[in-house]
Amino acid sequence: MDTSPESTSPGPAMDPDSANRLTHAIYGLQLATLITGITLFVAVIINYLKREEVAGTIYEAHFRWQIRTFWVLVIIYGVAIGLFLIAAMIVGIAGGRLDLGLMGMPLG
């Protein structure tokens, strides 16, 4: 296994202007998620692909924040969907039981 500095160094550094524009573009993609959800996935893919190029710069913290924001949103959406499904199941079961109790016969 090669452990020379050349094999463990990060990829080529991105110039500050490009890193700045890319960071702003990724924030824009995250904001566009309010309109179309797919842009959040595009943003995090770009973050993971380019994070070595911003390592050691002020943009590294922004990339880390953007990646964390993605995972927090995934967790929040997952919990919200799970709670919605549980609530829908409870309402469906309770409604069916109530209808059966009131009418004395099943729905349908």
C-alpha positions in Angstrom: 0.0 0.0 0.0 1.4 3.4 -1.1 1.3 5.9 1.7 3.4 8.6 0.1 2.2 12.2 0.3 1.3 12.1 -3.4 -1.2 9.3 -2.9 -2.9 10.8 0.2 -3.1 14.4 -0.9 -6.5 15.9 -1.9 -7.4 16.5 -5.5 -6.4 19.8 -7.3 -7.5 22.9 -5.4 -10.3 25.0 -6.9 -9.6 28.6 -7.5 -11.4 30.9 -4.9 -13.7 32.5 -7.5 -14.9 29.2 -8.9 -15.4 27.8 -5.4 -17.4 30.9 -4.5 -19.6 30.5 -7.5 -20.1 26.8 -7.0 -21.0 27.3 -3.3 -23.6 29.9 -4.3 -24.9 27.6 -7.0 -25.3 24.7 -4.6 -27.2 27.0 -2.1 -29.4 27.9 -5.1 -30.1 24.3 -5.9 -31.0 23.7 -2.3 -33.4 26.6 -2.4 -34.9 25.4 -5.7 -35.9 22.2 -3.8 -38.9 24.1 -2.7 -40.1 24.0 -6.3 -38.7 20.7 -7.5 -37.3 18.1 -5.1 -34.7 16.6 -7.4 -32.3 19.6 -7.1 -31.5 18.7 -3.5 -30.0 15.4 -4.8 -28.1 17.2 -7.5 -26.7 19.6 -5.0 -25.5 16.9 -2.6 -23.9 14.9 -5.4 -22.0 18.0 -6.5 -20.9 18.6 -2.8 -19.5 15.1 -2.5 -17.8 15.2 -5.9 -16.1 18.6 -5.3 -15.5 18.6 -1.6 -11.8 17.5 -2.0 -11.2 20.5 -4.3 -12.3 23.0 -1.6 -10.5 21.2 1.3 -8.5 23.6 3.4 -10.4 26.7 2.2 -13.3 28.7 3.7 -15.6 26.8 1.4 -14.9 23.5 3.0 -17.2 24.5 6.0 -19.9 25.6 3.6 -19.8 22.2 1.8 -19.9 20.4 5.1 -22.9 22.5 6.1 -24.7 21.8 2.8 -24.1 18.1 3.1 -25.4 18.1 6.7 -28.4 20.1 5.6 -29.2 17.4 3.0 -29.1 14.6 5.6 -31.2 16.6 8.1 -33.8 17.2 5.5 -33.8 13.5 4.5 -34.4 12.6 8.1 -37.1 15.2 8.6 -38.9 14.2 5.4 -38.6 10.5 6.4 -40.1 11.0 9.8 -42.9 13.2 8.4 -43.8 10.6 5.8 -43.8 7.9 8.4 -46.0 9.9 10.8 -48.4 10.7 8.0 -48.7 7.0 7.0 -49.3 6.0 10.7 -51.9 8.7 11.1 -53.6 7.6 7.8 -53.7 4.1 9.0 -55.1 5.0 12.4 -57.8 7.2 10.8 -58.7 4.4 8.3 -58.9 1.8 11.0 -60.9 4.0 13.4 -63.2 5.2 10.6 -63.9 1.6 9.6 -64.5 0.5 13.2 -66.8 3.4 13.8 -68.8 2.8 10.6 -69.1 -0.9 11.5 -70.3 0.0 15.0 -72.8 2.5 13.8 -74.2 0.7 10.8 -73.6 -2.9 11.9 -72.1 -3.9 8.5 -68.8 -3.4 6.8 -68.1 -0.7 4.2 -68.5 -1.4 0.6 
